[in-house]
Amino acid sequence: MKLEVFTLCDAATADQAGKLNLLGAFDTLFAGSAPLTHPACAVALRLRFSSVDEGDHVMELRFVDSDGKQLLQPVKANIQIGPNNEARTLSRNFVLNFQQLKLPKFGEYTIDFFFDSQLVSSIPLYAVENKQ
């Protein structure tokens, strides 16, 4: 499995034709005070699989603060990768939408992506005080 896209953005969609559409990728939120609430965002992933990846797998996303405390329940998904007779590899897109994302304090957060219980990648989210 190869991770091709892993981002936090304003919105994302994945269509039946295999296209992953992203709008407004970001890594920083500004607010006048904490806690802060972001009205809507999405985590988008695009994974590429080859024949060695055939079989059942488990994906997991964890949203944690700088102390390792989980902000949300981990999101797990079982996926099955079958044979692909049309090409050497195949891609799959995944979109997870968040509404009213609450961050309790300013600081750094991470979204961690696990595949078959192994950490594959992490992306940061910074909550920064807007001092205007």
ABEGO torsion letter per residue (X at the ends): XBBABBBBBABBBBBAAGBBBBBGBBABBBBABOBBBBABBBBBBBBBBBAAABEBBBBBBBBBBAAGBBABBBBBBBBBBBBBAABABBBBBBBBBBBGBBBABBEBBBBBBBBGGBBABBBBBBBBBBBX
